[in-house]
Amino acid sequence: MRQRRWRKLKIAAASIALVLGALLVWGFVIEPDRLVVRPVTLNLPRWPAGMGELKLIALSDLHAGAPHIDAEKLDDLIATVNAQNPDVIVLLGDFVISGVPGGEYTEPAIAVGKLAGLRARHGVFAVLGNHDWMEDGPGVMLTLQNAGIRVLENEVAAISHNGQNLWLVGLADLWFRRPDVTGSLAKVTDDGPVIVLTHNPDVFPTIPARVALTLAGHTHGGQVNLPLLGRLVVPSQYGARYAIGHVVEDDRHLYITPGIGTSILPVRFLVPPE
């Protein structure tokens, strides 16, 4: 009787170990390498009917040098993005990282220089994130500019889309710089729709209703989203409120992408790179 009970316990323990092992393999090996192209259609209240549709691709948190984000993977990512034939590409910061266990440090000039291969009808625009400033903010900015990518550091850019002006307003990073929402929006010179680009979504409560859409990254969607427990770690003062996806507050629209790479630990679970 005792032997039978021990046998059952051993079988149960082995089963639990197998399940845990499979989950670890999925979270550390498979899912972080599983890029998702996620189509999202947003019907925005302050979007002129005459402007028509805009196909925009948002990329964030590449963290080049983290596991799964080497030079070859960057080439694959660029090919995937270009195949979508976007009107605009926006890069929402954290191009680099000092290191993640299991990764290999990549010089910012090498990692960011790869992005010169991105192609979009109206161009490629970028803001910087906290990891970029931690590593080498001026160097990352210069490399982006040399790659033909316009960096918007509390600056604006006007795009003529279907004969009407669309404004991109890029904000400085919340943690390492000083985002100037009021001053940046004051540089918009007509009543065309405005899309705000920010690395950190925590600026969203300060964004006025004049803005059609705010795009952000930074959170990685928490990287791990456990059933029943949810997203245990989200780098935001608002917790999971601005963790991922489409958020509408007071008729103002925010979209947070979970990004491409990883930080702290090279793991993603139910939050694939997109």
N, C-alpha and C positions, 0 to 999 in steps of 0.2 A: 504493500500500500504506500509506504513511504517512498520507495523507489519510483513508483508511478507518479507521485506528486512532484518529486524532484525532476522527473523527465518533463512533466508539463511546464514546470517553472523554467527549465532550460529552453524549451521550445518557445515559450512566451518571451524570454529574455533575448533569444536569438532573433525572433521576429521583430521586436522593438529595435534591436541594434541594426537590422537590415533596413527598416523604415527610416531610422535616423540617418543612417549612412546614405540612403538614396536621397533624402532631403538635403543633406550637406552637399552631395555631388551636384544636385540641381541648383542649389543656391550659389555655390562657389564656382562651378564649372560651366554648367549648361545655360542657365538663364542670363547671366551677365554677357554672354556671347550671342544672344538671340535678339538681334535688332528687329524692332517692329516699326513699320511705316504705318502710322495711325492717322487715317483720314478723319478730319473733324470739320464739320460745316457749322459756321456760326452766322446766325442772322442778327446783325447788330442794329440797334435802334437809331444810331446816328450815322448810318451809311447811306449815301445818296443813291437813289435807284439808278440814275444815269451812269454811275461809275461801274456798275456790273460786278461780276465776281473777281476776286483777287486770289490767286493761288500763292500762298505764302508758306515757306518751310521754316520752322523754328528749330534750331539746334542749340543745345546747352550742355555745359558740364562734360566736355570731352575728357578732361583729366588725362591727357595723353601721357603715357608712361605707366598708368595703372594697368593691372592685368587685363587682358583682352583688348587693350587699346594701344597697339604698336603701330609702326609705320604702315604695315600691310593692311591692317584693319582701317586705318584712316583712308587709305586709297579706296578700299571697298565702300566705305561710308560715302566718300565724295562721289563715286560712281552711282551709288544708289540715289543720292540726292539729285544729281544732275539728270538722272533718268525720269524724274518726276516733272521735268520741264517747268520749274516754278517761275512765277513773275518776280518774286522777291525772296531772298534768303536772309534771315536774321540770326545772328549768333549772340547768345545771351550770356556769355562769360564762362569763366573757369576752364580755360583752354588747357591749362597745365596743372601739375600737382608735384609737390616735393617728393612724395613717395607713398605707395600703398604696399603692404606686405605681399610679396609674390610678383611685384611689378619691377620695372626697370626705369630709372630716371631718364627722361628725355629732355634735351635742351629745348627751351621755348622756341628758339629760332627754327629748329627742325620740325617740331610739332606743329607750330602755327603756320610755318611756311608751306606746309602741305595744303592748307586751305586756299591757296592761290588757284587751285584747280576747280573751285566751285563756280558754277555758272547760273545766272538768273537774268531774266529779261530786263529788269530794272536795277540789277546790281545786288551786291552783298553788303550788309551793314552789321555792325557789332557794338556791343558794350563789354566792358571788362567786369570780372567778378573778384571776389575776395582772394581766391587762390592765385589769381594773376598778379594782384598787388603784393601778396605775400612772397611770391617768387621773384618777379621782375616786371612790375607794371609798365614802366616806360619801354622796356625791351619788347614786351608782348605787343604793346600798342604800335611801336615802330614796325615790327614784323608784319602785323596785320595791314598796316598802311602800304608797306612795300609789296604785299600780296594783292594789292588793288582793292582791299576791303576798307570801307569807310567806317571809322570809329567815331561814335557819337557819345562824347563825354560831356553831358549837359549841353548837347548840341542837337540841331534839327536838320533834317534833309527832306526836301520836297521831291515827290515823284509824280510825274504826269502819267496817269493811268486812264486810258479811254477818254483823253481830253480834259481830265479834271485833276486837280492837285490832291495828292495824298501826302500827309505829313508823318514822318517817323521822328519821334522824339526820344533820344537816348539819354538815360540818367546815369550818373556816376554811382559807383557801388556804395551801398548803405553802410557796410561795416568799416571800409578803409578810406572812403572818400566822403564827399558831401553831396548827395543828390539834390539838385535845385529844381524842384517841380515847377514852381511859379516862374522863375526866371527862364527856364527852358521853354515852357509853353508860351511865354511872351514873345518868343522868336518866331512863332507861327504867324504868318502875315495875312492869311485869309480864312474863310470859314470852311475849308476842306476838312475831311475827317482826319483824326489823329490816332495813330497807334503809338503807344508808349512802350519802349524797350527798357527793361530793368533786369539786372541779375537777380535781385532779391525781392520776392513778392511782398515783403513786409511794408513796402512803401505804398501799397495799394490803398489803404485808408485815406491817404493824402491826395489821391488822384481825383480831380474834379469830373463832373458829369460831362464836361465838354469833350472828353476823350472817348473815342469809340471802343477801344480795346487796349488792354495792358497785357503784355507778354512777359513771362518771367521763367526762371529756372531755379537753381540753387538748392532746392530741397531734396532732389533725387527721388521725390515721392516717398521719402523715408527709407528707400532702398529695400526695406523688409516690411511686408504687410501680412501679419500673421492672422489666420482665421480666429475669430472671436476677440483677439487681443488688439488687432489693428496695427497702426503704424506707431511703433514704440518710440522712435527717435526721429523728430523732424526739426531741423535747425531753423526754427522760427519762434518769435516771441508769441505767436498766435497758435502754437501747437499745430494740429492737423487742419486747421481752418484753411490755410493756403498751401496744403501739401501737394496737391496734384489736380490737374484737370480744369474744367470750366467752372468758374465761380461767378455768380451774379449777386451783387449787393447794391441796393438802392438804384437799380437799373444801370449799374456800371459793371462792365464785363472784364474779367481777368482769366487768362489761361496760363497754367503752370505746367511746363513739360518736365517729366522726370529725368530728362537728360540721357546721356550716353554712357558715361564712365561711372566710377565709384570712388569713394574716399573713406578713410579710416580702415575699413575692411573691404576686400574685393568680393562683396556678396550682394546679390539681389534675389528677392523672393516675392513672387507675385507683383513685381514692379519691373517689368522688362525695360531695357533701354529703348528709347523711341526717338 
